Amino acid sequence: MSFFTRIKRHAMARVLPRHLWLAVIGLICVGLAGESAEVTPQDSERLPRSQYRSGEQVLRALTPLSESCRSSVVKLDIDGATVCLGAVVDKSGLIVTKASELRPGRLSAWLSTGKEVPAKLLGVDAENDVALVKVESDKLKPVEWGMNRVEVGQWVVTQGIAATPQALGVVSVPARKIRHPRALIGVSLAMNGSSTTIASVMEGLGAEAAGLRGGDQVKRVDGIPVTEGQELIKRLRDYREGQTVTLGIRRDDHELEVIVTLKRAGGETEDRTDRIDRMGGDASGRAEGFELALQHDSVLQPWQCGGPLLDLNGKAVGLNIARAGRVSSYALPSSVIRRVADQLQARFASGRARR
């Protein structure tokens, strides 16, 4: 089914605000122009880029949506280079964005008015890769969060500060947990993994550095007892690279506690899927390890993450959190990002009150 046929069916299946009907009519006109004549292979090769799904001609049709939402978005720069977008959560200038893109340096924000203003990092939720930033402006409009369930096949728009959106896409996978890359303590277990007794220790990983030995028996993980090898493996799967875990160990006739840093195993090879995903550009530095994320097929660059993901009514259904592959991007659902934003604001307010 063509892009424009899907647009027409979507428009007819629901009631849209007047300004979005104008956008839909514009899209349909573009589609009818393309469908009015038989397309030969030679014609398709000359199809203007502006008529592709996120081409300029299509995105211009969504200008009314952009005009109503762009003051709820900022573009963040560090030392003059753009690193990500941000979504306004409070009219005082508080925004949320992608934390891992905020490296040290002079942080500033560009507004939809074309003005650059100072910005300051206030706090970070490392688990969800979300940062709270204060932008020096009182002219911002808080993003309006959508409350309805997001459906697979639903159109979604990535909005920036420009008069047209950054990208148009479709929700392709329902919200699900996105696991982080597997990190290891660096041991193999006895009895084919059914026991918590260490059979051997791998070179160069955290277990060796912490002094673990073959024959040690793991009794606890961060104070929680474990009795089976599979239970131990499952517990450790929830830790990311660089995190530490305290293991309760029984060695010979005494017990001790050992702190181990988890690392990714070396020598991993890039598979064909990884190579294909990189053909369209680099993925975000952190593209995994989210408690819950929507997947959509908008083609984003890493700097286009951190801002709101909108439905066709201009409501934010999530916060773009990562470019994961060539045609896959992740967004934290509005239920998650609203909770995280509230927690970060409460933490900031509490810290300010103690000063």
Long-range contacts (C-beta under 8 A, 24 or more apart in sequence): 2-31, 2-35, 3-31, 3-53, 4-28, 4-30, 4-31, 4-32, 4-34, 4-35, 5-31, 7-31, 7-155, 10-155, 10-312, 16-312, 16-313, 17-313, 17-314, 19-64, 19-65, 19-68, 20-64, 20-65, 20-312, 20-313, 20-314, 22-64, 23-61, 23-62, 23-63, 23-64, 23-65, 24-61, 26-60, 26-61, 27-58, 27-61, 30-57, 30-58, 30-61, 53-168, 53-169, 54-167, 54-168, 54-169, 54-298, 54-299, 56-164, 58-168, 59-164, 59-165, 59-167, 59-168, 60-164, 62-157, 62-164, 62-165, 62-168, 63-163, 63-164, 65-157, 65-159, 65-165, 65-310, 65-312, 65-314, 66-159, 66-162, 66-163, 66-164, 66-165, 67-163, 68-314, 69-143, 69-159, 69-308, 69-310, 69-314, 70-112, 70-159, 70-160, 70-161, 70-162, 70-163, 71-111, 71-112, 71-139, 71-140, 71-141, 72-140, 72-141, 72-142, 72-143, 72-144, 72-159, 72-308, 72-316, 73-112, 73-143, 73-159, 73-160, 73-161, 73-307, 73-308, 74-109, 74-110, 74-111, 74-119, 74-135, 74-140, 74-161, 75-109, 75-110, 75-160, 75-161, 76-101, 76-102, 76-107, 76-108, 76-109, 76-110, 76-119, 76-133, 76-306, 77-107, 77-108, 77-109, 77-110, 77-116, 78-102, 78-103, 78-105, 78-106, 78-107, 78-108, 79-105, 79-106, 80-106, 82-303, 83-303, 84-302, 84-303, 84-304, 84-305, 84-306, 84-307, 85-160, 85-161, 85-166, 85-303, 85-304, 85-305, 85-306, 85-307, 85-320, 86-133, 86-135, 86-306, 86-307, 87-143, 87-306, 87-307, 87-308, 87-316, 87-319, 87-337, 88-135, 88-140, 88-141, 88-142, 88-143, 89-142, 89-143, 89-341, 89-345, 90-142, 90-345, 91-138, 91-140, 91-141, 91-142, 92-134, 92-138, 93-134, 93-135, 93-136, 93-137, 93-138, 93-140, 94-122, 94-132, 94-133, 94-134, 94-135, 94-345, 95-132, 95-133, 95-134, 95-135, 95-140, 96-130, 96-131, 96-132, 96-133, 96-319, 96-337, 96-340, 96-341, 96-344, 97-130, 97-131, 97-133, 97-306, 97-307, 98-129, 98-130, 98-131, 98-284, 98-305, 98-306, 98-320, 98-321, 98-322, 99-124, 99-125, 99-126, 99-129, 99-130, 99-131, 100-129, 100-284, 100-285, 100-286, 101-284, 101-285, 101-302, 101-303, 101-305, 101-306, 102-131, 102-133, 107-133, 109-133, 109-135, 109-136, 109-137, 110-161, 111-135, 111-137, 111-139, 111-140, 111-161, 112-161, 112-162, 113-139, 122-344, 122-348, 123-344, 123-347, 123-348, 124-344, 125-340, 125-343, 125-344, 127-291, 128-290, 128-291, 128-321, 128-332, 128-336, 128-337, 128-340, 129-286, 129-289, 129-290, 129-321, 129-322, 130-319, 130-321, 130-332, 130-337, 130-340, 130-341, 130-344, 131-344, 132-341, 132-344, 132-345, 132-348, 143-308, 143-316, 144-314, 144-315, 144-316, 145-315, 145-316, 145-334, 145-337, 145-338, 146-311, 146-313, 146-315, 146-316, 146-317, 146-334, 147-315, 147-334, 148-311, 148-315, 150-174, 150-175, 150-294, 150-311, 150-317, 150-318, 150-333, 154-311, 154-317, 155-311, 155-312, 156-296, 156-298, 156-309, 156-310, 156-311, 156-317, 156-331, 157-309, 157-310, 157-311, 157-312, 158-298, 158-300, 158-304, 158-307, 158-309, 158-310, 158-320, 159-307, 159-308, 159-310, 160-304, 160-307, 166-300, 166-304, 166-307, 167-298, 167-299, 167-300, 167-304, 168-298, 169-296, 169-297, 169-298, 169-299, 169-329, 170-296, 170-297, 171-294, 171-295, 171-296, 172-295, 172-296, 172-297, 172-328, 173-294, 173-295, 174-294, 175-292, 175-293, 175-294, 175-333, 176-292, 176-293, 176-295, 177-290, 177-291, 177-292, 177-293, 178-288, 178-289, 178-290, 178-293, 178-324, 178-330, 179-237, 179-288, 179-289, 180-240, 180-241, 180-288, 180-289, 181-240, 181-241, 181-264, 181-288, 181-289, 182-237, 182-264, 182-265, 183-239, 183-240, 183-241, 183-242, 183-243, 183-262, 183-263, 183-264, 184-236, 184-262, 184-263, 184-264, 184-265, 185-212, 185-236, 185-245, 185-247, 185-260, 185-262, 186-260, 186-263, 187-212, 189-229, 189-232, 189-233, 191-229, 193-229, 193-230, 193-233, 194-228, 194-229, 194-230, 195-228, 195-229, 196-226, 196-227, 196-228, 196-229, 196-231, 196-232, 202-265, 204-266, 205-263, 205-265, 206-260, 206-261, 206-262, 206-263, 207-260, 209-260, 209-261, 210-258, 210-259, 210-260, 210-261, 211-258, 212-247, 212-249, 212-258, 212-260, 213-251, 215-251, 216-249, 216-250, 216-251, 217-249, 217-250, 217-251, 218-247, 218-248, 218-249, 219-248, 219-249, 219-250, 219-255, 220-246, 220-247, 220-248, 221-245, 221-246, 221-247, 221-248, 222-246, 223-248, 236-262, 240-289, 276-326, 277-324, 277-325, 277-326, 277-328, 278-326, 279-326, 280-325, 280-326, 280-327, 281-323, 281-326, 282-323, 283-322, 283-323, 283-324, 283-325, 284-321, 284-322, 284-323, 284-324, 286-322, 287-322, 287-323, 287-324, 287-330, 288-322, 288-324, 290-321, 290-322, 290-330, 290-332, 291-336, 292-332, 292-333, 292-335, 292-336, 293-321, 293-322, 293-330, 293-331, 293-332, 293-333, 294-318, 294-330, 294-331, 294-332, 294-333, 295-324, 295-328, 295-329, 295-330, 296-328, 296-329, 296-331, 297-327, 297-328, 297-329, 298-329, 299-326, 299-327, 299-329, 300-329, 305-329
